[in-house]
Amino acid sequence: MSTIAPQRALKPALTGLFLSVFLAMLDAQVVATALPRIAAEFGGTGAYAWVTTAYLLAGSATAPLYGKLGDVFGRKRVLLGALALFLLGSLACGLAPSAALLITGRVLQGAGSGGLFVSVGASLGEMFSPREGAKYFGWFSICFAVASLAGPVVGGLLTGLAGWRSIFLVNLPLGLVALACLKTLDLSTRHREAPFDFVGVFLLGTAITGFTLLTPWSVALGAASAVAFVFVERRAEAPVLPLRLFRDRTFSVSVLLSVLAGFAFLGSVNYIAVLLQADAGPAEGGLRLVPMTLAVAAASLVTSKVIARTGHYRWAPRLSMALGLLAVLGLLTLHGLPAILGCLVVFGVAAGLNLQVLAMATQNTAPAADRGAVAAGVNLARALGSALGPVALDFAYQAGTHSVFLALLPVLALALVTAFALPHVPLSR
């Protein structure tokens, strides 16, 4: 049964949660089609690529921090703070007079988005039992998927109609609605006295940044920071990401699967958009994404209903990776727009099958005191994969879109093998 006291407060609370996720994910993709206008206004500066990278890095680096803060101080406080930070960053971006201040605003936005993803997932874990919460995680997946795929289309339309600043300023009225709805959220407030793991937060953020930038120096720094992080966390009294969580095979396998799924399904979105715009403009190319978007939403919804009824979820990531492989093979061998769109529909179904299944699986086996840390770990893994994807695939893209899909084959094959290692732990009631 939900821990929200008045039943009538459930709908506005869920509206606030899902709207927060939608805004956070939308802003990860919405700038793609606005970047040329931004670069033109600020003199074609080469730093404009950081408008996207800064958001992803800040969100990835702060996710574990929010998980720990929510476990200590209560989920609602942290969620409201993250949303307020996201809106402050949106306002800063919309009013930015220079590229440097725009990037600063994107860092603030990204830092807020990391808290939204983690806190919403952990809040659902507190509000419902794993079995009951399966259907709500399905709606979480739909918001996440639709926002990620619709981002470039929405960004192009808003930029054309009202200028690039509107893609950030539109967050303000929608975000205020989300804040008002979240006021009805009634979760337990707690305060646990514990020393904060500032060193662990710094080392983890440095490791994530180093691995995401993917340059020789940054990778070396990331590796050194990762080793130091493990050493520090083993001795920390209140670690930001407890290493004991990895003793649970459900958690460790889900983290690896989240990285691979983020890389394959989210990291390839921009290249799919390029493929669909090869013989059409941005508007028509965006419309061609609609069938895949609908497939993601439909697969997420159906999967959540089946899991809620049966309590079994292992089949979903296995089928997801198998269909992903099939779709990519089709994109490599078939020709013509109808065949390509058909393969992308299958690809969308594959993406929708696993978006929040792994979050449900880890919440099911995690102790109540670790829900925030578990949610942060899975979200961090997915964010890291989705940030690594565009950077790693860019080397393949230089040889053509065909090479991008070729590079996805070993990633999806490894993900399929990993999916069969996920333990069978039925969702509890």
Secondary structure in CASP SS format (residue, H / E / C, confidence):
PFRMAT SS
TARGET T0000
AUTHOR 0000-0000-0000
METHOD secondary structure of the structure
MODEL  1
M C 1.00
S C 1.00
T C 1.00
I C 1.00
A C 1.00
P C 1.00
Q H 1.00
R H 1.00
A H 1.00
L H 1.00
K H 1.00
P H 1.00
A H 1.00
L H 1.00
T H 1.00
G H 1.00
L H 1.00
F H 1.00
L H 1.00
S H 1.00
V H 1.00
F H 1.00
L H 1.00
A H 1.00
M H 1.00
L H 1.00
D H 1.00
A H 1.00
Q H 1.00
V C 1.00
V C 1.00
A C 1.00
T C 1.00
A C 1.00
L H 1.00
P H 1.00
R H 1.00
I H 1.00
A H 1.00
A H 1.00
E H 1.00
F C 1.00
G C 1.00
G C 1.00
T C 1.00
G H 1.00
A H 1.00
Y H 1.00
A H 1.00
W H 1.00
V H 1.00
T H 1.00
T H 1.00
A H 1.00
Y H 1.00
L H 1.00
L H 1.00
A H 1.00
G H 1.00
S H 1.00
A H 1.00
T H 1.00
A H 1.00
P H 1.00
L H 1.00
Y H 1.00
G H 1.00
K H 1.00
L H 1.00
G H 1.00
D H 1.00
V H 1.00
F H 1.00
G C 1.00
R H 1.00
K H 1.00
R H 1.00
V H 1.00
L H 1.00
L H 1.00
G H 1.00
A H 1.00
L H 1.00
A H 1.00
L H 1.00
F H 1.00
L H 1.00
L H 1.00
G H 1.00
S H 1.00
L H 1.00
A H 1.00
C H 1.00
G H 1.00
L H 1.00
A C 1.00
P C 1.00
S C 1.00
A H 1.00
A H 1.00
L H 1.00
L H 1.00
I H 1.00
T H 1.00
G H 1.00
R H 1.00
V H 1.00
L H 1.00
Q H 1.00
G H 1.00
A H 1.00
G H 1.00
S H 1.00
G H 1.00
G H 1.00
L H 1.00
F H 1.00
V H 1.00
S H 1.00
V H 1.00
G H 1.00
A H 1.00
S H 1.00
L H 1.00
G H 1.00
E H 1.00
M H 1.00
F C 1.00
S C 1.00
P H 1.00
R H 1.00
E H 1.00
G H 1.00
A H 1.00
K H 1.00
Y H 1.00
F H 1.00
G H 1.00
W H 1.00
F H 1.00
S H 1.00
I H 1.00
C H 1.00
F H 1.00
A H 1.00
V H 1.00
A H 1.00
S H 1.00
L H 1.00
A H 1.00
G H 1.00
P H 1.00
V H 1.00
V H 1.00
G H 1.00
G H 1.00
L H 1.00
L H 1.00
T H 1.00
G H 1.00
L H 1.00
A H 1.00
G C 1.00
W C 1.00
R C 1.00
S H 1.00
I H 1.00
F H 1.00
L H 1.00
V C 1.00
N H 1.00
L H 1.00
P H 1.00
L H 1.00
G H 1.00
L H 1.00
V H 1.00
A H 1.00
L H 1.00
A H 1.00
C H 1.00
L H 1.00
K C 1.00
T C 1.00
L C 1.00
D C 1.00
L C 1.00
S C 1.00
T C 1.00
R C 1.00
H C 1.00
R C 1.00
E C 1.00
A C 1.00
P C 1.00
F C 1.00
D C 1.00
F H 1.00
V H 1.00
G H 1.00
V H 1.00
F H 1.00
L H 1.00
L H 1.00
G H 1.00
T H 1.00
A H 1.00
I H 1.00
T H 1.00
G H 1.00
F H 1.00
T H 1.00
L H 1.00
L C 1.00
T C 1.00
P H 1.00
W H 1.00
S H 1.00
V H 1.00
A H 1.00
L H 1.00
G H 1.00
A H 1.00
A H 1.00
S H 1.00
A H 1.00
V H 1.00
A H 1.00
F H 1.00
V H 1.00
F H 1.00
V H 1.00
E H 1.00
R C 1.00
R C 1.00
A C 1.00
E C 1.00
A C 1.00
P C 1.00
V C 1.00
L C 1.00
P C 1.00
L H 1.00
R H 1.00
L H 1.00
F H 1.00
R H 1.00
D C 1.00
R H 1.00
T H 1.00
F H 1.00
S H 1.00
V H 1.00
S H 1.00
V H 1.00
L H 1.00
L H 1.00
S H 1.00
V H 1.00
L H 1.00
A H 1.00
G H 1.00
F H 1.00
A H 1.00
F H 1.00
L H 1.00
G C 1.00
S C 1.00
V H 1.00
N H 1.00
Y H 1.00
I H 1.00
A H 1.00
V H 1.00
L H 1.00
L H 1.00
Q C 1.00
A C 1.00
D C 1.00
A C 1.00
G C 1.00
P H 1.00
A H 1.00
E H 1.00
G H 1.00
G H 1.00
L H 1.00
R H 1.00
L C 1.00
V H 1.00
P H 1.00
M H 1.00
T H 1.00
L H 1.00
A H 1.00
V H 1.00
A H 1.00
A H 1.00
A H 1.00
S H 1.00
L H 1.00
V H 1.00
T H 1.00
S H 1.00
K H 1.00
V H 1.00
I H 1.00
A H 1.00
R H 1.00
T H 1.00
G C 1.00
H C 1.00
Y C 1.00
R C 1.00
W H 1.00
A H 1.00
P H 1.00
R H 1.00
L H 1.00
S H 1.00
M H 1.00
A H 1.00
L H 1.00
G H 1.00
L H 1.00
L H 1.00
A H 1.00
V H 1.00
L H 1.00
G H 1.00
L H 1.00
L H 1.00
T H 1.00
L C 1.00
H C 1.00
G C 1.00
L H 1.00
P H 1.00
A H 1.00
I H 1.00
L H 1.00
G H 1.00
C H 1.00
L H 1.00
V H 1.00
V H 1.00
F H 1.00
G H 1.00
V H 1.00
A H 1.00
A H 1.00
G H 1.00
L H 1.00
N H 1.00
L C 1.00
Q C 1.00
V H 1.00
L H 1.00
A H 1.00
M H 1.00
A H 1.00
T H 1.00
Q H 1.00
N H 1.00
T H 1.00
A C 1.00
P C 1.00
A H 1.00
A H 1.00
D H 1.00
R H 1.00
G H 1.00
A H 1.00
V H 1.00
A H 1.00
A H 1.00
G H 1.00
V H 1.00
N H 1.00
L H 1.00
A H 1.00
R H 1.00
A H 1.00
L H 1.00
G H 1.00
S H 1.00
A H 1.00
L H 1.00
G H 1.00
P H 1.00
V H 1.00
A H 1.00
L H 1.00
D H 1.00
F H 1.00
A H 1.00
Y H 1.00
Q C 1.00
A C 1.00
G C 1.00
T H 1.00
H H 1.00
S H 1.00
V H 1.00
F H 1.00
L H 1.00
A H 1.00
L H 1.00
L H 1.00
P H 1.00
V H 1.00
L H 1.00
A H 1.00
L H 1.00
A H 1.00
L H 1.00
V H 1.00
T H 1.00
A H 1.00
F C 1.00
A C 1.00
L C 1.00
P C 1.00
H C 1.00
V C 1.00
P C 1.00
L C 1.00
S C 1.00
R C 1.00
END
